[in-house]
Amino acid sequence: MYTPQVNRHEISSTVDLSEFISSGTACARSAPIDDYFDYVRGINITASAIYSQHGAEPLKYLFLSVVSAVEFYLRTLLSTTVNLCPLCRTHAASQTLALGATNYYDRAAIGYALLEHKSLSSKVEIKKESRNIADLHIKDGSSVAGALDSFDSVCQLRHAIVHSRGELNSKNARELGFHDLSASNVVVDIWRFQQALEISNNFVRAFNRFAFDALFSRWLTIPVFEGSWTKDKERFSALFGAYYSVRDMNKPKRAYDAYRSILPDIIARTGTSN
């Protein structure tokens, strides 16, 4: 039977997937929050250059990179937290790991394996995995919850860009609060891109402070600290270094100075002195 031709015939094609892959890891070498800020700074510079030459359309796809950077920050931070905090390791002990993931990741990065099949691109997922991995509960009405609500709107826009070239579906529109909106498309010019970036930065700052405060309070309550810099140096420096942002604070971290500032609280809890 003859069928009218509606497009050209496909051809047989193969691809060497190894050409798309380089050795090494994307894991952060600095504090996860500084790794995030370094990455999005480069994206922001690129966005300004592209917009001046090519207009708004390409910015949609740099928009995706910003959301991806937040998701990677969360994975890195939660993985690091499980690795350095004995209380979080105990809490996460019941989580299921795929055998292949345990073979792929080394012990220091085992937290990544816990999140391998998880998405962190909506507030529901972020809240859920923060609880599951690190026993971090984002309470409604809190500052971090407000920052997450705003970031969730960015995630809804990202969903439309990824799955339908920027066209909002009805669920996206409802999640964004547009209940009477007809068919619409996401528009990202440089001004809107900057807004989305600021929302993302704000959430990362809020989550970083929230997680550090929660862990530090636990360590103080248990207590994990002994009230002596000599004894506490390694553990406190690891915790402080994982959360302290040199980029955001514009000065080098000094774990010892931070420790001295909270030593009275440690002594009050433990009854010891330096």
C-alpha positions as a Python dict, from the first residue, in 0.01 Angstrom:
ca = {
    (1, 'M'): (0, 0, 0),
    (2, 'Y'): (127, 340, -95),
    (3, 'T'): (162, 593, 189),
    (4, 'P'): (228, 958, 111),
    (5, 'Q'): (567, 1073, 237),
    (6, 'V'): (539, 1331, 514),
    (7, 'N'): (907, 1368, 599),
    (8, 'R'): (1249, 1240, 497),
    (9, 'H'): (1355, 887, 588),
    (10, 'E'): (1549, 829, 907),
    (11, 'I'): (1907, 710, 881),
    (12, 'S'): (2102, 464, 1083),
    (13, 'S'): (2316, 652, 1333),
    (14, 'T'): (2537, 556, 1622),
    (15, 'V'): (2702, 762, 1889),
    (16, 'D'): (3006, 702, 2105),
    (17, 'L'): (2867, 791, 2448),
    (18, 'S'): (3216, 808, 2596),
    (19, 'E'): (3265, 1132, 2402),
    (20, 'F'): (2999, 1292, 2623),
    (21, 'I'): (3168, 1192, 2947),
    (22, 'S'): (3482, 1309, 3122),
    (23, 'S'): (3649, 1154, 3424),
    (24, 'G'): (3625, 1311, 3766),
    (25, 'T'): (3338, 1429, 3981),
    (26, 'A'): (3112, 1731, 4002),
    (27, 'C'): (3118, 1709, 4383),
    (28, 'A'): (3190, 2037, 4555),
    (29, 'R'): (3550, 2099, 4663),
    (30, 'S'): (3451, 2391, 4885),
    (31, 'A'): (3148, 2438, 5109),
    (32, 'P'): (2840, 2342, 4904),
    (33, 'I'): (2702, 2695, 4931),
    (34, 'D'): (3024, 2845, 4791),
    (35, 'D'): (3029, 2590, 4512),
    (36, 'Y'): (2674, 2698, 4430),
    (37, 'F'): (2756, 3070, 4428),
    (38, 'D'): (3063, 3015, 4210),
    (39, 'Y'): (2857, 2819, 3960),
    (40, 'V'): (2561, 3057, 3931),
    (41, 'R'): (2793, 3357, 3908),
    (42, 'G'): (2929, 3207, 3586),
    (43, 'I'): (2575, 3140, 3461),
    (44, 'N'): (2475, 3498, 3535),
    (45, 'I'): (2769, 3639, 3338),
    (46, 'T'): (2685, 3409, 3048),
    (47, 'A'): (2317, 3507, 3059),
    (48, 'S'): (2397, 3878, 3027),
    (49, 'A'): (2628, 3815, 2731),
    (50, 'I'): (2383, 3588, 2551),
    (51, 'Y'): (2086, 3818, 2606),
    (52, 'S'): (2268, 4115, 2457),
    (53, 'Q'): (2340, 3917, 2140),
    (54, 'H'): (2057, 3666, 2102),
    (55, 'G'): (1760, 3793, 2300),
    (56, 'A'): (1540, 3618, 2553),
    (57, 'E'): (1479, 3266, 2418),
    (58, 'P'): (1819, 3112, 2514),
    (59, 'L'): (1779, 3237, 2870),
    (60, 'K'): (1512, 2973, 2930),
    (61, 'Y'): (1781, 2709, 2916),
    (62, 'L'): (2020, 2894, 3145),
    (63, 'F'): (1720, 2924, 3376),
    (64, 'L'): (1726, 2543, 3393),
    (65, 'S'): (2089, 2554, 3500),
    (66, 'V'): (2003, 2775, 3797),
    (67, 'V'): (1742, 2528, 3925),
    (68, 'S'): (1983, 2243, 3860),
    (69, 'A'): (2248, 2425, 4064),
    (70, 'V'): (2010, 2454, 4360),
    (71, 'E'): (1924, 2086, 4335),
    (72, 'F'): (2293, 1994, 4323),
    (73, 'Y'): (2360, 2218, 4624),
    (74, 'L'): (2091, 2031, 4821),
    (75, 'R'): (2228, 1691, 4721),
    (76, 'T'): (2581, 1793, 4812),
    (77, 'L'): (2485, 1948, 5144),
    (78, 'L'): (2262, 1659, 5254),
    (79, 'S'): (2528, 1409, 5149),
    (80, 'T'): (2795, 1603, 5339),
    (81, 'T'): (2568, 1626, 5643),
    (82, 'V'): (2512, 1250, 5655),
    (83, 'N'): (2886, 1199, 5623),
    (84, 'L'): (2989, 1432, 5907),
    (85, 'C'): (2697, 1409, 6152),
    (86, 'P'): (2662, 1086, 6355),
    (87, 'L'): (2305, 1177, 6448),
    (88, 'C'): (2203, 1212, 6083),
    (89, 'R'): (2372, 883, 5996),
    (90, 'T'): (2169, 711, 6266),
    (91, 'H'): (1851, 875, 6139),
    (92, 'A'): (1921, 779, 5777),
    (93, 'A'): (2024, 422, 5862),
    (94, 'S'): (1684, 282, 5762),
    (95, 'Q'): (1699, 432, 5412),
    (96, 'T'): (1734, 183, 5126),
    (97, 'L'): (2037, 187, 4899),
    (98, 'A'): (2066, 35, 4552),
    (99, 'L'): (2356, -211, 4531),
    (100, 'G'): (2483, -43, 4216),
    (101, 'A'): (2497, 291, 4395),
    (102, 'T'): (2710, 150, 4677),
    (103, 'N'): (2956, 25, 4417),
    (104, 'Y'): (2958, 356, 4230),
    (105, 'Y'): (3011, 600, 4520),
    (106, 'D'): (3297, 592, 4765),
    (107, 'R'): (3222, 597, 5136),
    (108, 'A'): (3268, 974, 5170),
    (109, 'A'): (2995, 1033, 4910),
    (110, 'I'): (2750, 765, 5020),
    (111, 'G'): (2491, 1033, 5091),
    (112, 'Y'): (2461, 1081, 4715),
    (113, 'A'): (2352, 720, 4687),
    (114, 'L'): (2062, 787, 4923),
    (115, 'L'): (1937, 1057, 4686),
    (116, 'E'): (2016, 888, 4357),
    (117, 'H'): (1655, 821, 4258),
    (118, 'K'): (1513, 1128, 4426),
    (119, 'S'): (1417, 1461, 4273),
    (120, 'L'): (1477, 1785, 4461),
    (121, 'S'): (1298, 2025, 4229),
    (122, 'S'): (978, 2094, 4423),
    (123, 'K'): (900, 2201, 4777),
    (124, 'V'): (723, 1872, 4852),
    (125, 'E'): (1029, 1669, 4750),
    (126, 'I'): (1274, 1901, 4924),
    (127, 'K'): (1081, 1884, 5251),
    (128, 'K'): (1046, 1507, 5226),
    (129, 'E'): (1410, 1428, 5155),
    (130, 'S'): (1537, 1679, 5411),
    (131, 'R'): (1335, 1485, 5670),
    (132, 'N'): (1435, 1143, 5541),
    (133, 'I'): (1808, 1211, 5508),
    (134, 'A'): (1891, 1456, 5787),
    (135, 'D'): (1579, 1475, 6007),
    (136, 'L'): (1538, 1840, 5906),
    (137, 'H'): (1178, 1956, 5935),
    (138, 'I'): (1084, 2271, 5744),
    (139, 'K'): (792, 2413, 5940),
    (140, 'D'): (515, 2611, 5774),
    (141, 'G'): (541, 2981, 5848),
    (142, 'S'): (917, 2971, 5903),
    (143, 'S'): (1159, 3191, 5712),
    (144, 'V'): (1304, 2894, 5524),
    (145, 'A'): (951, 2776, 5433),
    (146, 'G'): (875, 3118, 5282),
    (147, 'A'): (1196, 3108, 5078),
    (148, 'L'): (1110, 2754, 4966),
    (149, 'D'): (760, 2860, 4856),
    (150, 'S'): (915, 3125, 4631),
    (151, 'F'): (1168, 2878, 4492),
    (152, 'D'): (889, 2629, 4423),
    (153, 'S'): (739, 2883, 4182),
    (154, 'V'): (1071, 2891, 3997),
    (155, 'C'): (1058, 2510, 3986),
    (156, 'Q'): (712, 2520, 3826),
    (157, 'L'): (843, 2748, 3552),
    (158, 'R'): (1138, 2514, 3508),
    (159, 'H'): (897, 2220, 3465),
    (160, 'A'): (721, 2396, 3178),
    (161, 'I'): (1053, 2475, 3007),
    (162, 'V'): (1184, 2118, 3042),
    (163, 'H'): (871, 1932, 2936),
    (164, 'S'): (692, 2161, 2693),
    (165, 'R'): (937, 2421, 2563),
    (166, 'G'): (798, 2677, 2805),
    (167, 'E'): (425, 2624, 2757),
    (168, 'L'): (246, 2610, 3092),
    (169, 'N'): (6, 2323, 3147),
    (170, 'S'): (-297, 2360, 3371),
    (171, 'K'): (-122, 2209, 3674),
    (172, 'N'): (173, 2448, 3640),
    (173, 'A'): (-68, 2740, 3617),
    (174, 'R'): (-261, 2630, 3928),
    (175, 'E'): (59, 2575, 4126),
    (176, 'L'): (166, 2927, 4032),
    (177, 'G'): (-169, 3064, 4155),
    (178, 'F'): (-318, 3138, 3811),
    (179, 'H'): (-657, 2966, 3827),
    (180, 'D'): (-817, 3150, 3535),
    (181, 'L'): (-517, 3157, 3304),
    (182, 'S'): (-560, 3042, 2945),
    (183, 'A'): (-282, 2876, 2742),
    (184, 'S'): (39, 3068, 2813),
    (185, 'N'): (415, 3048, 2776),
    (186, 'V'): (706, 3117, 3009),
    (187, 'V'): (900, 3431, 2912),
    (188, 'V'): (1253, 3479, 3047),
    (189, 'D'): (1430, 3802, 2962),
    (190, 'I'): (1736, 3923, 3153),
    (191, 'W'): (1527, 4103, 3416),
    (192, 'R'): (1313, 3796, 3486),
    (193, 'F'): (1624, 3577, 3483),
    (194, 'Q'): (1778, 3798, 3753),
    (195, 'Q'): (1460, 3768, 3960),
    (196, 'A'): (1466, 3388, 3939),
    (197, 'L'): (1834, 3384, 4030),
    (198, 'E'): (1773, 3604, 4334),
    (199, 'I'): (1489, 3378, 4450),
    (200, 'S'): (1717, 3076, 4414),
    (201, 'N'): (2003, 3247, 4598),
    (202, 'N'): (1765, 3346, 4875),
    (203, 'F'): (1644, 2989, 4922),
    (204, 'V'): (2000, 2853, 4929),
    (205, 'R'): (2093, 3108, 5197),
    (206, 'A'): (1781, 3027, 5399),
    (207, 'F'): (1827, 2651, 5377),
    (208, 'N'): (2197, 2673, 5460),
    (209, 'R'): (2132, 2873, 5778),
    (210, 'F'): (1835, 2655, 5873),
    (211, 'A'): (2029, 2329, 5836),
    (212, 'F'): (2336, 2458, 6019),
    (213, 'D'): (2128, 2597, 6307),
    (214, 'A'): (1938, 2267, 6339),
    (215, 'L'): (2251, 2052, 6341),
    (216, 'F'): (2443, 2282, 6574),
    (217, 'S'): (2152, 2286, 6821),
    (218, 'R'): (2142, 1906, 6821),
    (219, 'W'): (2514, 1877, 6875),
    (220, 'L'): (2487, 2122, 7161),
    (221, 'T'): (2194, 1938, 7320),
    (222, 'I'): (2321, 1579, 7302),
    (223, 'P'): (2601, 1701, 7358),
    (224, 'V'): (2853, 1613, 7089),
    (225, 'F'): (3097, 1883, 7201),
    (226, 'E'): (3318, 1844, 7507),
    (227, 'G'): (3403, 2208, 7581),
    (228, 'S'): (3766, 2196, 7474),
    (229, 'W'): (3898, 2326, 7141),
    (230, 'T'): (4159, 2053, 7136),
    (231, 'K'): (3890, 1787, 7163),
    (232, 'D'): (3623, 1961, 6958),
    (233, 'K'): (3840, 2110, 6683),
    (234, 'E'): (3807, 1836, 6424),
    (235, 'R'): (3432, 1787, 6457),
    (236, 'F'): (3337, 2155, 6489),
    (237, 'S'): (3568, 2259, 6203),
    (238, 'A'): (3407, 1998, 5978),
    (239, 'L'): (3056, 2122, 6059),
    (240, 'F'): (3143, 2491, 6036),
    (241, 'G'): (3343, 2442, 5715),
    (242, 'A'): (3058, 2256, 5545),
    (243, 'Y'): (2820, 2548, 5595),
    (244, 'Y'): (3029, 2865, 5612),
    (245, 'S'): (3020, 3074, 5293),
    (246, 'V'): (3338, 3265, 5222),
    (247, 'R'): (3167, 3409, 4911),
    (248, 'D'): (2862, 3536, 5095),
    (249, 'M'): (3040, 3661, 5406),
    (250, 'N'): (3326, 3814, 5201),
    (251, 'K'): (3589, 3697, 5446),
    (252, 'P'): (3779, 3376, 5520),
    (253, 'K'): (3628, 3133, 5767),
    (254, 'R'): (3782, 3108, 6113),
    (255, 'A'): (3641, 2800, 6283),
    (256, 'Y'): (3830, 2877, 6603),
    (257, 'D'): (3677, 3226, 6631),
    (258, 'A'): (3330, 3082, 6576),
    (259, 'Y'): (3395, 2813, 6835),
    (260, 'R'): (3509, 3068, 7094),
    (261, 'S'): (3187, 3263, 7042),
    (262, 'I'): (2971, 2965, 7134),
    (263, 'L'): (3201, 2816, 7400),
    (264, 'P'): (2993, 2961, 7690),
    (265, 'D'): (2688, 2768, 7560),
    (266, 'I'): (2894, 2449, 7532),
    (267, 'I'): (3026, 2491, 7885),
    (268, 'A'): (2677, 2557, 8016),
    (269, 'R'): (2558, 2231, 7858),
    (270, 'T'): (2854, 2012, 7948),
    (271, 'G'): (2973, 2168, 8274),
    (272, 'T'): (3331, 2169, 8144),
    (273, 'S'): (3573, 2451, 8065),
    (274, 'N'): (3836, 2503, 7800),
}
